[in-house]
Amino acid sequence: MAADTELRELAPPAFAHAVPSLLGVYDRAMRPPEDQLPGRAAVMSGHAGYPGFRSVVAVRGERPVGFAYGFHGGRGQWWHDVVTEALRARGRARLAHRYLSDTLEIAEVHVDPDEQNRGVGRSLLHALCVGRPERTAVLSTRTGPTAARHLYGSCGFTEILEDFSFPGSPAQSFSVMAARLPLGAPGDRRPRGRSPWWRWTG
C-alpha cells in the first residue's frame, strides 16, 4: 500500500455518518444499477448497529479510497441464516457449524478502481480481522476468477459454498468463502486510531 495512504477506523456513529462518501467508493468499484444505491446505503447504515461492528477506511489526502467493515455474525441476521440454511440443504451442516458458529461476517471490502492492485484491499482485510475474538471470518464474493476472489484465497479463505444465488439476486452467482482467524501475514497492521475525516462528509 502506498505510503501516503492511511488506514483509519471509524466508530459505528462515524461510519453511519460517512456512508454517503463511502457509497461513492462502492459505486465506482461495483457499478451497480443506480436505483440500488439508496437500498445499499440503508443496509450499510443499519449494519453499524450490529454487535462487534468494525469499519476500516483507507484514506489518501483526506479522501476515502477504500473501505471494509464487518461484525459478529449470528442467528437472526439475514446473511447468516440464508448461508446456514443453504449449507445444510447441500449436506454441509458440519461446515456451517465449523465456520458460522463463531464468526466475523465481512460484509463489504471495496477499493476505488484507480487504487486497486496497490495492496489497499489486502491491508483493509487484515486490519479488519486483526485482534478479532471470533474463530473464523466469512464473506461472499462473485463467482469466477476475479481479483477479489484471488485476494481472499491468498489470505487464507477457502470456498465453502459455490454457485449460490442469494434471495433477491437470482441472476448473480456467488461463492461463500471462510477462513480461520487470525489470518496469515501481513498480520498486525492496525488502523491508526479513529479518524475525524468523516466530519466533512454529507
Wavefront OBJ file of the C-alpha trace (Angstrom):
o trace
v 0.000 0.000 0.000
v 1.272 3.480 -0.867
v 2.987 5.380 1.934
v 0.573 8.299 1.562
v -2.461 6.057 2.121
v -3.530 5.695 5.735
v -5.842 3.202 7.411
v -8.298 4.642 9.906
v -11.000 3.032 11.996
v -14.427 4.633 12.299
v -16.659 4.100 15.312
v -20.206 3.000 14.370
v -21.781 6.518 14.531
v -18.938 7.951 12.440
v -19.299 5.152 9.903
v -23.037 5.764 9.580
v -22.362 9.462 9.013
v -19.699 8.652 6.404
v -21.891 6.268 4.375
v -22.593 8.839 1.585
v -18.855 9.221 0.903
v -18.142 5.501 1.231
v -21.029 4.764 -1.104
v -19.102 6.631 -3.778
v -16.257 4.128 -3.433
v -18.773 1.266 -3.577
v -20.387 2.729 -6.714
v -17.087 3.134 -8.554
v -15.888 -0.332 -7.556
v -19.087 -2.323 -8.185
v -21.003 -0.261 -10.777
v -24.431 -1.346 -9.507
v -27.686 -0.103 -11.066
v -28.220 3.435 -9.781
v -31.590 2.582 -8.260
v -29.881 0.102 -5.902
v -27.697 2.693 -4.181
v -30.312 4.037 -1.705
v -31.021 0.498 -0.527
v -27.315 -0.228 -0.162
v -26.882 2.947 1.881
v -29.695 1.869 4.207
v -28.167 -1.598 4.640
v -24.722 -0.184 5.416
v -26.108 2.267 7.954
v -28.131 -0.499 9.593
v -25.094 -2.756 9.871
v -23.359 -0.140 12.010
v -25.671 -1.157 14.844
v -24.763 -4.846 14.723
v -22.747 -6.439 17.549
v -18.987 -6.322 17.217
v -19.124 -3.844 14.331
v -15.773 -2.647 12.989
v -15.004 -0.493 9.965
v -11.658 0.442 8.434
v -11.216 3.149 5.803
v -8.221 3.740 3.530
v -7.687 7.485 3.203
v -5.438 9.390 0.819
v -5.308 13.156 1.135
v -8.373 13.081 3.399
v -10.314 11.279 0.654
v -11.584 7.714 1.168
v -10.195 5.359 -1.478
v -11.335 2.079 0.062
v -13.216 0.643 2.989
v -14.108 -2.609 4.694
v -16.418 -3.491 7.523
v -17.826 -6.458 9.371
v -19.494 -7.575 12.574
v -20.140 -10.628 14.686
v -22.399 -12.929 12.680
v -25.179 -14.867 14.356
v -28.671 -16.290 14.210
v -31.377 -13.846 13.238
v -29.149 -11.995 10.760
v -30.264 -12.360 7.165
v -26.959 -13.342 5.518
v -26.000 -15.711 8.327
v -29.345 -17.515 8.264
v -29.505 -17.776 4.455
v -25.991 -19.215 4.184
v -26.506 -21.594 7.107
v -29.683 -22.981 5.538
v -28.016 -23.307 2.121
v -25.115 -25.270 3.597
v -27.476 -27.588 5.437
v -29.567 -28.081 2.291
v -26.417 -29.216 0.452
v -25.466 -31.650 3.198
v -22.762 -29.424 4.672
v -24.086 -28.896 8.190
v -20.610 -29.583 9.589
v -19.202 -26.681 7.578
v -21.967 -24.447 8.874
v -21.063 -25.358 12.439
v -17.327 -25.071 11.828
v -17.350 -21.680 10.129
v -20.553 -19.897 11.187
v -20.902 -20.674 14.889
v -18.388 -18.013 15.990
v -17.641 -15.787 13.037
v -16.711 -12.337 11.856
v -19.047 -11.628 8.957
v -17.202 -9.433 6.462
v -19.963 -7.501 4.760
v -18.017 -5.252 2.385
v -14.469 -4.800 1.077
v -14.195 -2.220 -1.710
v -11.380 -0.233 -3.282
v -11.649 2.609 -5.788
v -10.635 1.224 -9.224
v -7.839 3.807 -9.530
v -6.310 2.462 -6.295
v -6.598 -1.261 -6.999
v -3.582 -3.575 -7.329
v -1.642 -1.465 -4.822
v -2.228 -3.538 -1.706
v -5.102 -1.433 -0.374
v -7.636 -4.266 -0.318
v -5.215 -6.660 1.380
v -4.332 -4.055 4.017
v -8.008 -3.331 4.681
v -8.833 -7.014 5.038
v -6.042 -7.698 7.509
v -6.738 -4.556 9.534
v -10.386 -5.552 9.783
v -9.533 -9.040 11.043
v -6.591 -8.364 13.344
v -7.301 -8.923 17.013
v -10.834 -10.190 16.490
v -12.179 -12.586 19.144
v -14.036 -14.824 16.668
v -12.667 -18.167 15.470
v -13.432 -17.591 11.800
v -14.201 -14.964 9.179
v -16.705 -15.420 6.340
v -17.694 -13.443 3.270
v -19.335 -13.792 -0.125
v -17.897 -12.738 -3.460
v -18.942 -13.039 -7.072
v -18.208 -16.416 -8.614
v -15.398 -16.570 -11.115
v -11.680 -15.806 -11.448
v -11.946 -12.251 -10.114
v -9.261 -10.144 -8.451
v -11.295 -10.158 -5.239
v -11.519 -13.934 -5.211
v -7.774 -14.192 -5.757
v -7.156 -11.768 -2.886
v -9.315 -13.728 -0.468
v -7.743 -17.011 -1.474
v -4.250 -15.610 -0.971
v -5.267 -14.506 2.543
v -6.374 -17.999 3.556
v -10.062 -18.026 2.599
v -11.453 -21.206 1.074
v -14.761 -21.830 -0.657
v -17.460 -23.489 1.432
v -20.447 -22.756 -0.831
v -20.197 -22.302 -4.591
v -22.510 -21.053 -7.356
v -25.052 -19.731 -4.877
v -27.717 -17.136 -5.671
v -28.968 -15.110 -2.734
v -32.699 -14.390 -2.486
v -33.396 -11.218 -4.423
v -30.381 -11.687 -6.742
v -31.274 -14.745 -8.830
v -29.199 -13.628 -11.822
v -25.939 -13.354 -9.870
v -23.843 -16.269 -8.675
v -21.734 -16.013 -5.533
v -19.166 -18.054 -3.663
v -19.131 -18.076 0.126
v -15.594 -18.229 1.498
v -14.303 -18.727 5.037
v -11.001 -18.599 6.903
v -9.688 -19.380 10.342
v -8.605 -16.397 12.403
v -6.104 -14.931 12.765
v -5.252 -14.510 9.098
v -1.674 -15.013 7.994
v 0.805 -12.244 7.080
v 0.849 -9.259 6.791
v -0.647 -9.708 10.239
v -0.861 -6.990 12.800
v -1.173 -3.762 10.863
v -3.737 -1.918 12.910
v -5.579 1.247 11.860
v -4.147 4.442 13.312
v -6.919 5.205 15.758
v -10.262 6.696 14.929
v -10.330 9.430 12.359
v -12.193 12.763 12.204
v -12.086 12.824 8.379
v -15.794 11.918 8.133
v -16.828 15.268 9.607
v -16.609 16.946 6.225
v -18.843 14.395 4.503
v -22.550 14.538 3.861
l 1 2 3 4 5 6 7 8 9 10 11 12 13 14 15 16 17 18 19 20 21 22 23 24 25 26 27 28 29 30 31 32 33 34 35 36 37 38 39 40 41 42 43 44 45 46 47 48 49 50 51 52 53 54 55 56 57 58 59 60 61 62 63 64 65 66 67 68 69 70 71 72 73 74 75 76 77 78 79 80 81 82 83 84 85 86 87 88 89 90 91 92 93 94 95 96 97 98 99 100 101 102 103 104 105 106 107 108 109 110 111 112 113 114 115 116 117 118 119 120 121 122 123 124 125 126 127 128 129 130 131 132 133 134 135 136 137 138 139 140 141 142 143 144 145 146 147 148 149 150 151 152 153 154 155 156 157 158 159 160 161 162 163 164 165 166 167 168 169 170 171 172 173 174 175 176 177 178 179 180 181 182 183 184 185 186 187 188 189 190 191 192 193 194 195 196 197 198 199 200 201 202
